[in-house]
């Protein structure tokens, strides 16, 4: 198609690129829903502290967890 219709090929590539970016964005959303990045990277304390920082009300975080939770533990329960 590049040889016979360069502008059409360019348009097709742009649409394919946009579709790939959208698919990647949707995939990242799904992955974050499975394993949220903050708890996975910084543990429960880091996740709660991050949420408290963005909270409009004053918060104090006091977490006493003897061990890091397994990755299979769900930190957020959207219902």
C-alpha positions in Angstrom: 0.0 0.0 0.0 2.9 2.3 0.7 4.0 2.1 -3.0 0.6 2.6 -4.6 -1.1 5.0 -2.0 1.4 6.6 0.4 -1.1 9.0 2.0 -3.6 6.1 2.5 -0.9 4.0 4.1 0.1 6.9 6.4 -3.5 7.3 7.5 -3.8 3.6 8.1 -0.7 3.6 10.2 -1.9 6.6 12.2 -5.2 4.8 12.9 -3.3 1.6 13.9 -1.0 3.6 16.2 -4.0 5.2 17.9 -5.7 1.9 18.3 -2.6 0.4 19.8 -2.2 3.3 22.2 -5.8 2.9 23.3 -5.4 -0.8 23.7 -2.3 -0.3 25.8 -4.1 2.2 28.0 -7.0 -0.1 28.6 -4.6 -3.0 29.4 -2.8 -0.8 32.0 -6.2 0.0 33.6 -7.0 -3.7 33.8 -3.6 -4.5 35.3 -3.9 -1.8 37.8 -7.2 -3.2 38.8 -5.6 -6.6 39.4 -2.5 -5.4 41.3 -2.6 -1.7 42.1 0.9 -0.3 41.7 1.3 1.5 45.0 0.5 -1.5 47.2 2.6 -3.7 45.0 5.6 -1.4 45.1 5.4 0.2 48.6 3.1 -2.1 50.6 0.0 -1.3 52.6 1.6 1.5 54.6 2.8 3.3 51.4 -0.6 2.8 49.8 -2.5 4.2 52.8 -0.1 7.1 53.2 -0.5 8.0 49.5 -4.3 8.0 49.9 -4.1 10.1 53.0 -1.9 12.7 51.3 -4.6 13.4 48.7 -7.5 13.4 51.2 -9.0 16.8 51.9 -9.4 16.0 55.6 -6.5 15.7 58.0 -5.4 12.1 58.4 -3.1 10.1 60.6 -1.9 6.7 59.4 -0.9 4.1 62.0 -0.3 0.7 60.5 1.0 -2.2 62.5 1.4 -5.2 60.1 4.1 -7.6 61.2 4.8 -8.9 57.6 4.1 -7.6 54.1 0.8 -9.0 52.8 1.0 -11.5 50.0 0.4 -10.1 46.4 -2.8 -12.2 46.2 -4.4 -10.0 49.0 -6.7 -7.4 47.5 -6.1 -4.0 49.0 -9.1 -2.3 47.4 -12.6 -3.7 47.2 -14.6 -1.6 44.6 -18.2 -2.6 45.1 
